[in-house]
C-alpha cells in the first residue's frame, strides 16, 4: 500500500520551506510534483489513493523506531517478557514489560503517533471526499471505521484523549484539550453506525480488496466499544449481527488462522497486510529513514534468539532477535486447562525443540523462561530469500487485528452479563470445540471464569489480555507482581512532548 498523494504534498511543502530565501519570481514558478489539496479528493481515483494512505498507517509498527502498538499491548500483560539480548536492548519495550516507564517512553509515543497519524489521514477523506458515487460513499465509510478503530485504541489505552475531527488547522493543534472518554466512545459509535449501511459484506471483497474493512468489521468493533463501556445488551446486539451474517466461520484448524494460507480467511474480520515482495537485504532495508516498510520486521524481532537457537530439522521456525518470550505463567495456563491443540500453535517448549532435533544453548539467557512464541512465529514459509533477499528482513506475516473467535467470546461475555447464560455457553462452546476442549456446563460466576480463561488462551499474544484485566478489575491481582500499580497503570502516560508542547493534562501519577 502506497501513499502517493501524501508523499507529493510533503515534497511540495519541503520545497516551499527551502525556497523561503529566494526571489519572488522563483516562488511564482510552478513546483513540479506538488498536488494542491483543493485539486485533490475530487475523483474516485483520488479517494481511493487517500483511503489507501489511511490504511497504510495500520502497517506502521516500525516507522518510528521500535514502537509497535501491538507489542505495547502485549508487553503490558503477563503473557511474555520483553526479552532481547540484555537489559539495555530496546529499553522502551523493556520498561513496559517491567512497569518501569514514564511519559518519555519511546514506544508509548510511537503508538500514540500511529493512532493520530491514522486519524489525520482518515479525517482528510471524511472531510473532503464528496459521496457522489457509490465507491466514494464506501471509501468514506471505510475511513470512519479506521478512525473509530484508532480512537478505540486511544481511549482504552490512555483514557481521555483529544478528539480530532475534520481537517484541523495547524494553528489550532496546541489549543486542543483532552476529551472525556464518554464523548470519545460516543464518536466511535457515531462513526461505526454511519459506516455500517454503506459497507459491503466481507464476501463481496475479492482479490486485492480483501484487506478492506467490511460491514461485519464495523459491527464487531461497535460491539467491542459497547462491551468496554459495559453496555451489555447493545454489545450483544451488534455481535449477534456478525454471528448471524453468515460471512464468518472459525477455521477448522486453529493454526490456519495465523498461517499464510489463512490470510484474509473465513475467520478474519480485520487484518493488516504485509509482503515479502520488497526483497530487502542489509543494504536497502529502510532502517529509520522514514521510508515506508512493506515487510513485518517485528516478526524477526520476536523469533527465538538466534545466538542460541538451532531449529529442528522438521520445523520451520527460524531464529530471530529474542523478544516477546513467553512466560511460564502463560504456558501453565494452557497445561492446566488441558489445552493441547492451541498450545502447540502458540508456545513451544525447549524440551520439544530438543526432542525434534533442535538445540538451545542459551541456558537462562535474559528473560528466557524455557519457551518460544509461535503464534506470530518467524516461520520460513512467511519470508523469502529470492534474488538475494535476506530472510530476516522480509516476513510477510499479517497482523490479525480482529478474528471471529474474538467476536464469539465477546458475545459470550455480553450474553452472560445480560443474563442469557444459554446463549453465552453456546458461543463459548464453538471456540472450545475448535480447540479440542469439552463444552462448558457451568453457570453463574463459574461461567464467567470460563469465559475469562478462554480469552486468555484463545487470544494470547493478540493484544487483549492487558485491556481485559483492566476492565475486569483484575490487573492489580495478575500484574501486580510485574510492577503494576493500581491508580496509575490502568492507562498509559500522555507522551511528554504533547504535555509540554500541546499543554495536555497528564494522567494521574505519571
N, C-alpha and C positions, 0 to 999 in steps of 0.2 A: 504494500500500500504506500503510495507516494502522496506528498502534499505540495504539488507543484505551485499552486497559487500562493501559498504562504511563503514558499521559498522566493518567488518572484517579488512579492511585496517586501520581504526582508531585505533583499538585494537593493530594491529601489530606495528604501529608507536609508540604508547604509550609504548609498551613493549621494543622497541628499546631504547627509551629515558631513561626508568627506568634502563635499563641494562648497561648504559654508564660506570659505575664504575666497572663492573665485568670483569672477566678474558676473554682472547681471546677464550679459549676453550668453555666457556659458549656461547659467541656470535656466535661461529661457529655452534651451535646446531640449528636444525630446530625449528622454532617458530610455535607452534600449532595454527591453525586458521588463519594464515597470508596468504593472497592471493596476489601474486605479480601482478602488472599491466601488465607485459609482458605476463603473462599466462592467462590473462582475456581478455574479449571483442572478443573472437575468435569463439564462438558458438552462435546459435540462443538463447539459454537459457541465456548466458551471456548478450547478447544485450538486451534481454527482461528485465532482472533484472536491468540493468543500466538505461534503459529508464524509468522503473517504479520509480526508485530513482529520476529521473529528475522531473517526475510528482509530486512526494511527496512534493517538495518544494512549490507547489501551495497550499498545506494544511497548511503551516507553519505560520499561522496568530497569533499564541500564543507562538511559541517556543523560542522567545527572549523576554519573558515578554509580556506585552500588547502592541503589535506593529502591529496590522492588517493593511495591506496596503489598504484594502477596507475601514476600518474606518478612516484611514488617509485621504483618498479622500473625504469621506462623511463629516467629521467634518470641512473641509475647506470650505464647501458650506453653503448656507443659509437654508438647509433643516432641520437641527436639532441642538440641543445643546449637549455638551458633557455629562452633567448630572452627575449622581453618587450621593454619599451621602453628598458631600460638596465640598468646594473649593480645598481641598487637596487630593481628591480622583482621582487617575490616572492623575497626573499633566501633563504628556506628551500629553494626549488626550485633556485636558482642555486648554493647551497652544495653540494647533492647532485651537481649536474652537474659541478662542478669539484673534487669530493672535498675541499671545504673546509667540513666540517661537524663538529659535535660533539654532545654529548648534549642540548643545548638546542635543536636544530633543530626547528622547529615542525611541519614536515611529517612527520618521523620520529615525533614524539609523536602527531600525529593518526592516522597509520597504525596505531600501537600501540593507541591507544584504540579505533579502529574494530574491530580484531580482538577486543579483550577485551569491549567492549560487546556485540558479536555473540555471543560465548561466554556472557556473562551471561544474555542472553535465551534462548539455546538451552538452557542449563542449567535454566532455570525449567520449560520444557516437559518436558525429560527427567526432571526430579526429581519434579514434581508431577502431571503428567498420567498417569492410570492407563490402561493399554492394554486397556480394557474393550470397545471397539468397534473394528471394522476401520479406521475413519477415524482414531481416536486412535492406534492402533498405527502407522499410516502416518505420521502427523504427528510422532510421536516419532522415527521413522526419519529423516525429513527433517531434524529438528533435530540428529541425530547426524552427518549429512553436513555440515550447516552448521558445526557445532563442529569437525569434522575439517578442513574447508576452512580455517577461521580458524587452527587450530593448524599446519597445513601452511605457511601464510604466515609465522606467527610463528617456527617452528623453522628455516625456510630463510633468513629474513632476520636473525634475532637469535641463533640457536643455542639454548643452554639458556634456557628460559623458564618462568615459573611455570605449573604445570599445575593449573588451577582446574576442579574437577568438583563438581557438586552446587550447592546454594544456600549459599554460604559466608557466615557471619555477618560483619557489618562489623567486629566487634572482632578478627577473625582476619586481616583484609586485610594488616596490617603484619607479620604473623608468617609469611607465606608466602615461601619462597625459590625460587630457580630450579631447575627440574627438568632432569636430564641429557637431552640430545637423544634418546638411545635410548629412554628411558621415554616421552617425548612421542610419538615415532614409534609406539611400541607402543600407546599410547592411540588414536592416529589409526587404526591398523589395527583395533583392537578396535571402535571406533565404526563404521567402514565395514563390517566383516564382520557386525556385528549388524544394520546397516541394510539391507544388500543383500536379504535374504529378504523383507523387509516393504515393499519399494518396488515400484511398478508399472513397467512398461517405458515408454519415452518416449511411444510412440504411444497409450498409454492416457489420457494427459492431453489434454484439449481445451479450447477456449475460454479462459476466464480462469484456468485452472490450468496453462497451458503454461509458466509461469515456474518451476514446481516441479522440484526435483531428482528424477531417476529412478534406476532400478537401474543403468543404464549410467553415470550420473554418478558414483555411488559406486564402481563397479568401476574407472573411469578414474582417479579420484583415488587409489584404493588402488594402482593400477599406478604412478602418479607417485610416491607415497610410497615404494614399494619401489625404484623407479628411483633416487631420490635417496639411498637407502641402499645402492645397488649390489647389491641382491638381484635379480639379473637374471632368473632363472628365475621367481620369484614375480611380478615385474613383467610378464613375457611372458604368464603365465597369465591375469592379470586383464585385460590389454589385449586379448588374444585373445578373451576372452569378449565384450567390447564389439564387436569386429570381426565376430564370428560371430553376433551377436544379431539382425542384420537390421533394427535400429532406426535406423541412421545411414548416411548416404551423403555424399560430397562434393558440394557444389553444382556443377553443370556449369560455371558461370562463377564464378571466384574473387570477383569484385566483389559477387555476390549475397549472399555470406556476411555482408557488412557493410552491405548496403542495407536500407532499410525493409521491402522485400518479403521479405527473408531473416530477419526477426526470428523467433526460435524455430523456424527451419527445419530441414531434414534434417541439417545439419552441426552444429547447436548441441547441446551436452551440458549447458552451464550458462551462463546469461545473466542479466544484471541489467536489469530493465525500467525505462525512463524514459518520460515522457509529455510531450507538448506541450499537454496539456489544462489546465494551470494558467493559461494566458493571462496570464503575468506581464508587467507593464510596469515602468518605472523607479520607480514609487511603491509597488507591492505586492510586489516581489521580496524574499524573506526574507534580506536581507544580514546575515549574522552575528547573527541574533536568536534562534537556537535552533529556529525553525520548520522543519518537515520540508520538504525541497525535492524536487519531483517531476520537474523537468526536469534535463538534464545540462549544467550550466553549464561543465563542463570542456571541452566541445566548442567553445564560444565562445573559451575561453582558448587553445585550440590552433589556431584559424584563422589564416590569414595576416594579418600586422599591417596593419589596415585603414587606418592613417595613410598607407601607401604602396601599397596594393593596390587595383587595379581589376580586377574579374573579367572574363573573356572573355564575350562575348555568348551564346555557345552553351554555356557551362559553368554549373554550379550551385554552385560553391564560393564561399561568401561570405567576406568579410573577418572577422577576429577580433582577438585580442589578441597574437598572435605568439609563443606559447610552443610548446615541443616541436618545434623547427625541425630538419629532417633534416640530417644531416652528409653531407659529400661522400663519406666512407668508406662510408656506407650505400648511397648512390646507386651508387658504383663497384662495390659487391658485386653489385648487380643487373646492371650492364653487363658485368662480367667473366664472369658466369655465362650471359650471353645471355638473361636472364630479362626478356622484354618485357611479357608479359601481366600478371604480378603487379606489376611495377614501376609500370605506369601506374595501378594502383589503390592504390598505396602512396605514391609520390613523384611530384610534378610539378616539372619544371624551369622556371626563369624563361624560358628560350627557348621552351618550349612554351606558356607563358602568353602571351607576346608574339605568337607565331605565330598564336594563336587570337583575337587582338584584345584581349587584356587588357593590363595595364600594371603594372609595379613601379617605383616611384620612390625606393625606399629605399636603393639602392646597396648598400654593405656595411654596412647597419644592424646593430645589436647582435646578434652571434652568428648572423647570417644568412649561409649559405654558398651560396645560389643555388637553394634547393629549398623545396617546400611539401609538407606531410604531408597525405595524402588517405585513408588507411585509416580513420581516425576523423575524417573531414573535416567542416567546417562547411557542409554542403550545405543548400540552400534546401528540398529535399524532406523534411528531417528536423525542420523547425521550422514556425512559423505566425505570421501577422500578423493573424489573425481577431480581430474585435471589439477592435481597438486593441492587441493583443498586440505585444510587441517581439521581433522575430526572434532577436536576440542572446541573449535570456533563456529561450527555450522549446525548446531542442533535445531531441527525444525519442530520441536515439541511444542504443541499448543497448550496455553493455559485454559483449563476448563473452568470458566467463571461461574457457571450455573448448570447443574445437572438435574435430571428428572428425579433421581433418588433423593436429592435435597428437597425438591418440591413435595415428594411423598412424606418425608419426615417433618417438614414444616406443617403440612396438612395434618399429620398425626398429632402434633402438638396443639395446633389450633382447635382441632376437634375435641381433644382431651380437655382443653381449657373451656370449651363450650359445652361440656358435659355430654358429649356424644362419644362415649368410650368404645362403642361397637365400631364406629367409623374410624376412630383412632387406631384400634387394633387391626382393622382391615388394611389401612395404608402402611402401618408398620410391618405387617405380615409380608407384603410384597418385597420390601427391602431385605428382610431376614431370609426369606425363601431363596432369593437370588444368592445370598451369602452362604447358603447351605445350613442355615440355622432353623430351629423349630419356631412356629408361630408363638406369640406371647398370649397367655390367657389371663394375665394379671389385670387388676383393676385398681382404682384409687391411686395412691402415691406410688405403688409398685409399678403401675403402668407408666407413670411419668418417668420414673427412674429407668425404665426400659427404653424410653424414647431418648433420654439423656445419653445413655450408653451407646445406643445405635448411632447417634450423631457423632459421637467421639470416634467410633470405629469406621463407619462408612465415609466420613468426611475428613479423615486425618490428612494433614498437610495441604488442605484446601483453603485455609484461612478463616475458618469459622469458630474454632474452639475458644479462642480468647473472647470473641464477641458473645458467644453463648454463655460462657462462665460469668461474664459481667452482667448480662441481662437477667440471668437466673440468680444473681446474688451469691455466686459460689466462687468468685475469683479469689477472695482472701483465703478461703479454705484450701483451694487447689494450687494457687500460685504464690501464696504467702511464703512457702519455703524457698521460692526462687527470688524473693525480694519485693514482691507486690505489696504495696501499702494502700490499705483502704482509705478512701477520701482523696487519693492522688491519682493512682494508676488506672482508674476506670476509663480515663481518657488520656490522650497524648498531649504534650505541650504544644501550644501555638508556636510555630517557628520564631526564633528570636528576631530575625530580620523584619518580620511583619509586625512584631510587637513594637520594635524601635522605629521603623520607618512608617508603617501604616497606623501605629497607635492602637493596635488591637489589644484588648484586655487579655491577660494571661490566665490560663486555667489555674485553679487553686493549687497551692503548694509546689509550684514549679518556679 
